[in-house]
Amino acid sequence: MTANRNQNFEYHFESLKIETNFWGDKISTDYRETIHRFAADGWRFVQAYAPATGADGRSCYVELIFERPVE
């Protein structure tokens, strides 16, 4: 995709919960499937963001950021 300086984009943020157990942390949903599902609808994966939200500095969720041109 070639970016046009005047091109506008819309963004979607998809949160995936991180589950913690005795053996460690695990994302509750397969992020690869989520990325493929959104790509099939014309969204481009931009970034994954996991803010430190827990008292111990761990993340409670991962936010996947998608964009697509506004037509």
VOFI-330837 format. One record per atom (N, C-alpha, C): y, z, x; atom name; residue in one letter. Coordinates in Angstrom, 1 decimal, always signed. Example, Ala and Ser with C-alpha at 12.3 -4.5 7.8 and 13.67 -1.06 7.14 Angstrom:
! residues 2
<r v="-5.7" w="+7.8" u="+13.2" site="N" code="a"/>
<r v="-4.5" w="+7.8" u="+12.3" site="CA" code="a"/>
<r v="-3.3" w="+7.8" u="+13.2" site="C" code="a"/>
<r v="-2.2" w="+7.1" u="+12.8" site="N" code="s"/>
<r v="-1.1" w="+7.1" u="+13.7" site="CA" code="s"/>
<r v="+0.0" w="+7.9" u="+12.9" site="C" code="s"/>
END
This chain:
! residues 71
<r v="-1.2" w="+0.0" u="+0.9" site="N" code="m"/>
<r v="+0.0" w="+0.0" u="+0.0" site="CA" code="m"/>
<r v="+1.2" w="+0.0" u="+0.9" site="C" code="m"/>
<r v="+2.1" w="-1.0" u="+0.7" site="N" code="t"/>
<r v="+3.4" w="-1.0" u="+1.4" site="CA" code="t"/>
<r v="+4.4" w="-0.3" u="+0.7" site="C" code="t"/>
<r v="+5.1" w="+0.6" u="+1.3" site="N" code="a"/>
<r v="+6.2" w="+1.3" u="+0.7" site="CA" code="a"/>
<r v="+7.4" w="+0.5" u="+0.6" site="C" code="a"/>
<r v="+8.1" w="+0.6" u="-0.6" site="N" code="n"/>
<r v="+9.4" w="-0.1" u="-0.8" site="CA" code="n"/>
<r v="+10.4" w="+1.0" u="-0.8" site="C" code="n"/>
<r v="+11.5" w="+0.9" u="-0.2" site="N" code="r"/>
<r v="+12.5" w="+2.0" u="-0.1" site="CA" code="r"/>
<r v="+13.0" w="+2.4" u="-1.5" site="C" code="r"/>
<r v="+12.9" w="+1.4" u="-2.4" site="N" code="n"/>
<r v="+13.4" w="+1.7" u="-3.8" site="CA" code="n"/>
<r v="+12.2" w="+2.1" u="-4.7" site="C" code="n"/>
<r v="+11.0" w="+2.2" u="-4.2" site="N" code="q"/>
<r v="+9.9" w="+2.5" u="-5.0" site="CA" code="q"/>
<r v="+9.9" w="+4.0" u="-5.4" site="C" code="q"/>
<r v="+9.7" w="+4.3" u="-6.7" site="N" code="n"/>
<r v="+9.6" w="+5.6" u="-7.1" site="CA" code="n"/>
<r v="+8.1" w="+6.0" u="-7.3" site="C" code="n"/>
<r v="+7.8" w="+7.3" u="-7.1" site="N" code="f"/>
<r v="+6.4" w="+7.7" u="-7.3" site="CA" code="f"/>
<r v="+6.4" w="+8.9" u="-8.2" site="C" code="f"/>
<r v="+5.2" w="+9.0" u="-8.9" site="N" code="e"/>
<r v="+5.0" w="+10.2" u="-9.7" site="CA" code="e"/>
<r v="+3.9" w="+11.0" u="-8.9" site="C" code="e"/>
<r v="+3.9" w="+12.3" u="-9.1" site="N" code="y"/>
<r v="+2.9" w="+13.2" u="-8.3" site="CA" code="y"/>
<r v="+2.1" w="+14.0" u="-9.3" site="C" code="y"/>
<r v="+0.9" w="+14.3" u="-8.9" site="N" code="h"/>
<r v="+0.0" w="+15.1" u="-9.6" site="CA" code="h"/>
<r v="-0.6" w="+16.2" u="-8.6" site="C" code="h"/>
<r v="-0.6" w="+17.4" u="-9.1" site="N" code="f"/>
<r v="-1.1" w="+18.5" u="-8.3" site="CA" code="f"/>
<r v="-2.4" w="+19.1" u="-9.0" site="C" code="f"/>
<r v="-3.5" w="+19.1" u="-8.3" site="N" code="e"/>
<r v="-4.8" w="+19.5" u="-8.8" site="CA" code="e"/>
<r v="-5.2" w="+20.8" u="-8.0" site="C" code="e"/>
<r v="-5.3" w="+21.9" u="-8.7" site="N" code="s"/>
<r v="-5.7" w="+23.2" u="-8.1" site="CA" code="s"/>
<r v="-7.2" w="+23.4" u="-8.1" site="C" code="s"/>
<r v="-7.8" w="+23.7" u="-7.0" site="N" code="l"/>
<r v="-9.3" w="+24.0" u="-6.9" site="CA" code="l"/>
<r v="-9.4" w="+25.4" u="-6.5" site="C" code="l"/>
<r v="-10.1" w="+26.2" u="-7.3" site="N" code="k"/>
<r v="-10.3" w="+27.6" u="-7.0" site="CA" code="k"/>
<r v="-11.2" w="+27.8" u="-5.7" site="C" code="k"/>
<r v="-10.8" w="+28.8" u="-4.9" site="N" code="i"/>
<r v="-11.7" w="+29.2" u="-3.8" site="CA" code="i"/>
<r v="-12.4" w="+30.5" u="-4.2" site="C" code="i"/>
<r v="-13.7" w="+30.4" u="-4.2" site="N" code="e"/>
<r v="-14.5" w="+31.6" u="-4.5" site="CA" code="e"/>
<r v="-14.9" w="+32.3" u="-3.2" site="C" code="e"/>
<r v="-14.8" w="+33.6" u="-3.2" site="N" code="t"/>
<r v="-15.2" w="+34.4" u="-2.1" site="CA" code="t"/>
<r v="-16.4" w="+35.2" u="-2.4" site="C" code="t"/>
<r v="-17.4" w="+35.2" u="-1.5" site="N" code="n"/>
<r v="-18.6" w="+36.1" u="-1.7" site="CA" code="n"/>
<r v="-19.0" w="+36.7" u="-0.3" site="C" code="n"/>
<r v="-20.1" w="+37.3" u="-0.3" site="N" code="f"/>
<r v="-20.5" w="+38.0" u="+0.9" site="CA" code="f"/>
<r v="-20.7" w="+37.1" u="+2.1" site="C" code="f"/>
<r v="-21.0" w="+35.8" u="+1.9" site="N" code="w"/>
<r v="-21.3" w="+34.8" u="+2.9" site="CA" code="w"/>
<r v="-20.0" w="+34.1" u="+3.3" site="C" code="w"/>
<r v="-19.0" w="+34.2" u="+2.6" site="N" code="g"/>
<r v="-17.7" w="+33.5" u="+3.0" site="CA" code="g"/>
<r v="-17.0" w="+32.9" u="+1.8" site="C" code="g"/>
<r v="-16.2" w="+31.9" u="+2.1" site="N" code="d"/>
<r v="-15.3" w="+31.3" u="+1.1" site="CA" code="d"/>
<r v="-15.9" w="+29.9" u="+0.8" site="C" code="d"/>
<r v="-15.8" w="+29.5" u="-0.5" site="N" code="k"/>
<r v="-16.2" w="+28.1" u="-0.9" site="CA" code="k"/>
<r v="-15.3" w="+27.6" u="-2.0" site="C" code="k"/>
<r v="-15.0" w="+26.4" u="-1.9" site="N" code="i"/>
<r v="-14.2" w="+25.7" u="-3.0" site="CA" code="i"/>
<r v="-15.1" w="+25.5" u="-4.2" site="C" code="i"/>
<r v="-14.6" w="+25.9" u="-5.4" site="N" code="s"/>
<r v="-15.5" w="+25.9" u="-6.6" site="CA" code="s"/>
<r v="-15.9" w="+24.5" u="-7.1" site="C" code="s"/>
<r v="-15.1" w="+23.5" u="-6.7" site="N" code="t"/>
<r v="-15.3" w="+22.1" u="-7.1" site="CA" code="t"/>
<r v="-15.4" w="+21.3" u="-5.9" site="C" code="t"/>
<r v="-16.3" w="+20.2" u="-5.9" site="N" code="d"/>
<r v="-16.4" w="+19.3" u="-4.8" site="CA" code="d"/>
<r v="-15.1" w="+18.5" u="-4.7" site="C" code="d"/>
<r v="-14.3" w="+18.8" u="-3.7" site="N" code="y"/>
<r v="-13.0" w="+18.1" u="-3.5" site="CA" code="y"/>
<r v="-13.2" w="+16.6" u="-3.3" site="C" code="y"/>
<r v="-14.3" w="+16.2" u="-2.7" site="N" code="r"/>
<r v="-14.5" w="+14.8" u="-2.5" site="CA" code="r"/>
<r v="-14.6" w="+14.0" u="-3.8" site="C" code="r"/>
<r v="-15.3" w="+14.6" u="-4.8" site="N" code="e"/>
<r v="-15.5" w="+14.0" u="-6.1" site="CA" code="e"/>
<r v="-14.1" w="+14.0" u="-6.8" site="C" code="e"/>
<r v="-13.4" w="+15.0" u="-6.7" site="N" code="t"/>
<r v="-12.0" w="+15.1" u="-7.3" site="CA" code="t"/>
<r v="-11.1" w="+14.0" u="-6.7" site="C" code="t"/>
<r v="-11.1" w="+13.8" u="-5.4" site="N" code="i"/>
<r v="-10.3" w="+12.7" u="-4.8" site="CA" code="i"/>
<r v="-10.8" w="+11.3" u="-5.3" site="C" code="i"/>
<r v="-12.1" w="+11.1" u="-5.3" site="N" code="h"/>
<r v="-12.6" w="+9.8" u="-5.8" site="CA" code="h"/>
<r v="-12.2" w="+9.5" u="-7.3" site="C" code="h"/>
<r v="-12.3" w="+10.6" u="-8.1" site="N" code="r"/>
<r v="-12.0" w="+10.5" u="-9.5" site="CA" code="r"/>
<r v="-10.5" w="+10.1" u="-9.7" site="C" code="r"/>
<r v="-9.6" w="+10.7" u="-9.0" site="N" code="f"/>
<r v="-8.2" w="+10.4" u="-9.1" site="CA" code="f"/>
<r v="-7.9" w="+9.0" u="-8.5" site="C" code="f"/>
<r v="-8.6" w="+8.6" u="-7.4" site="N" code="a"/>
<r v="-8.4" w="+7.3" u="-6.8" site="CA" code="a"/>
<r v="-8.8" w="+6.2" u="-7.7" site="C" code="a"/>
<r v="-9.8" w="+6.4" u="-8.5" site="N" code="a"/>
<r v="-10.2" w="+5.4" u="-9.5" site="CA" code="a"/>
<r v="-9.2" w="+5.2" u="-10.6" site="C" code="a"/>
<r v="-8.3" w="+6.2" u="-10.8" site="N" code="d"/>
<r v="-7.2" w="+6.1" u="-11.8" site="CA" code="d"/>
<r v="-5.9" w="+5.6" u="-11.1" site="C" code="d"/>
<r v="-5.9" w="+5.2" u="-9.9" site="N" code="g"/>
<r v="-4.7" w="+4.7" u="-9.2" site="CA" code="g"/>
<r v="-3.9" w="+5.7" u="-8.4" site="C" code="g"/>
<r v="-4.4" w="+6.9" u="-8.3" site="N" code="w"/>
<r v="-3.7" w="+7.9" u="-7.5" site="CA" code="w"/>
<r v="-4.2" w="+7.8" u="-6.0" site="C" code="w"/>
<r v="-3.2" w="+8.1" u="-5.1" site="N" code="r"/>
<r v="-3.5" w="+8.2" u="-3.7" site="CA" code="r"/>
<r v="-3.4" w="+9.6" u="-3.3" site="C" code="r"/>
<r v="-4.5" w="+10.0" u="-2.6" site="N" code="f"/>
<r v="-4.5" w="+11.4" u="-2.0" site="CA" code="f"/>
<r v="-3.5" w="+11.5" u="-0.9" site="C" code="f"/>
<r v="-2.6" w="+12.5" u="-1.0" site="N" code="v"/>
<r v="-1.5" w="+12.7" u="+0.0" site="CA" code="v"/>
<r v="-1.8" w="+13.9" u="+0.9" site="C" code="v"/>
<r v="-2.2" w="+15.0" u="+0.3" site="N" code="q"/>
<r v="-2.4" w="+16.2" u="+1.2" site="CA" code="q"/>
<r v="-3.1" w="+17.3" u="+0.4" site="C" code="q"/>
<r v="-3.8" w="+18.2" u="+1.2" site="N" code="a"/>
<r v="-4.4" w="+19.4" u="+0.6" site="CA" code="a"/>
<r v="-3.5" w="+20.6" u="+1.2" site="C" code="a"/>
<r v="-3.2" w="+21.5" u="+0.3" site="N" code="y"/>
<r v="-2.4" w="+22.7" u="+0.6" site="CA" code="y"/>
<r v="-3.1" w="+23.9" u="+0.1" site="C" code="y"/>
<r v="-3.3" w="+24.9" u="+1.0" site="N" code="a"/>
<r v="-3.9" w="+26.2" u="+0.7" site="CA" code="a"/>
<r v="-3.0" w="+27.3" u="+1.1" site="C" code="a"/>
<r v="-2.1" w="+27.7" u="+0.2" site="N" code="p"/>
<r v="-1.2" w="+28.8" u="+0.5" site="CA" code="p"/>
<r v="-1.9" w="+30.2" u="+0.7" site="C" code="p"/>
<r v="-1.4" w="+31.0" u="+1.6" site="N" code="a"/>
<r v="-1.9" w="+32.3" u="+1.7" site="CA" code="a"/>
<r v="-1.4" w="+33.2" u="+0.6" site="C" code="a"/>
<r v="-2.3" w="+33.4" u="-0.4" site="N" code="t"/>
<r v="-1.9" w="+34.2" u="-1.6" site="CA" code="t"/>
<r v="-2.5" w="+35.6" u="-1.7" site="C" code="t"/>
<r v="-3.6" w="+35.8" u="-0.9" site="N" code="g"/>
<r v="-4.3" w="+37.1" u="-1.0" site="CA" code="g"/>
<r v="-3.6" w="+38.1" u="-0.1" site="C" code="g"/>
<r v="-3.9" w="+39.4" u="-0.3" site="N" code="a"/>
<r v="-3.3" w="+40.5" u="+0.5" site="CA" code="a"/>
<r v="-3.8" w="+40.4" u="+1.9" site="C" code="a"/>
<r v="-4.9" w="+39.8" u="+2.2" site="N" code="d"/>
<r v="-5.5" w="+39.7" u="+3.5" site="CA" code="d"/>
<r v="-5.1" w="+38.3" u="+4.2" site="C" code="d"/>
<r v="-4.2" w="+37.5" u="+3.5" site="N" code="g"/>
<r v="-3.8" w="+36.3" u="+4.1" site="CA" code="g"/>
<r v="-4.6" w="+35.1" u="+3.7" site="C" code="g"/>
<r v="-5.7" w="+35.3" u="+2.9" site="N" code="r"/>
<r v="-6.6" w="+34.2" u="+2.5" site="CA" code="r"/>
<r v="-6.0" w="+33.5" u="+1.3" site="C" code="r"/>
<r v="-6.5" w="+32.3" u="+1.1" site="N" code="s"/>
<r v="-6.0" w="+31.5" u="+0.0" site="CA" code="s"/>
<r v="-7.0" w="+31.7" u="-1.2" site="C" code="s"/>
<r v="-6.4" w="+31.7" u="-2.4" site="N" code="c"/>
<r v="-7.2" w="+31.8" u="-3.6" site="CA" code="c"/>
<r v="-7.5" w="+30.4" u="-4.2" site="C" code="c"/>
<r v="-6.8" w="+29.4" u="-3.7" site="N" code="y"/>
<r v="-7.0" w="+28.1" u="-4.2" site="CA" code="y"/>
<r v="-6.5" w="+27.0" u="-3.2" site="C" code="y"/>
<r v="-7.0" w="+25.8" u="-3.4" site="N" code="v"/>
<r v="-6.5" w="+24.7" u="-2.6" site="CA" code="v"/>
<r v="-5.8" w="+23.7" u="-3.6" site="C" code="v"/>
<r v="-4.7" w="+23.2" u="-3.3" site="N" code="e"/>
<r v="-4.0" w="+22.3" u="-4.1" site="CA" code="e"/>
<r v="-4.1" w="+20.9" u="-3.5" site="C" code="e"/>
<r v="-4.6" w="+20.0" u="-4.3" site="N" code="l"/>
<r v="-4.7" w="+18.6" u="-3.8" site="CA" code="l"/>
<r v="-3.5" w="+17.9" u="-4.4" site="C" code="l"/>
<r v="-2.8" w="+17.1" u="-3.6" site="N" code="i"/>
<r v="-1.6" w="+16.4" u="-4.0" site="CA" code="i"/>
<r v="-1.8" w="+14.9" u="-4.0" site="C" code="i"/>
<r v="-1.5" w="+14.3" u="-5.1" site="N" code="f"/>
<r v="-1.7" w="+12.9" u="-5.3" site="CA" code="f"/>
<r v="-0.4" w="+12.2" u="-5.7" site="C" code="f"/>
<r v="-0.3" w="+10.9" u="-5.4" site="N" code="e"/>
<r v="+0.9" w="+10.2" u="-5.8" site="CA" code="e"/>
<r v="+0.4" w="+8.8" u="-6.2" site="C" code="e"/>
<r v="+1.3" w="+8.2" u="-7.0" site="N" code="r"/>
<r v="+1.1" w="+6.8" u="-7.4" site="CA" code="r"/>
<r v="+2.5" w="+6.2" u="-7.8" site="C" code="r"/>
<r v="+2.6" w="+4.9" u="-7.6" site="N" code="p"/>
<r v="+3.9" w="+4.3" u="-7.9" site="CA" code="p"/>
<r v="+4.2" w="+4.3" u="-9.4" site="C" code="p"/>
<r v="+5.4" w="+4.5" u="-9.7" site="N" code="v"/>
<r v="+5.9" w="+4.4" u="-11.1" site="CA" code="v"/>
<r v="+6.2" w="+2.9" u="-11.4" site="C" code="v"/>
<r v="+5.6" w="+2.4" u="-12.4" site="N" code="e"/>
<r v="+5.8" w="+1.0" u="-12.7" site="CA" code="e"/>
<r v="+6.9" w="+0.8" u="-13.7" site="C" code="e"/>
END
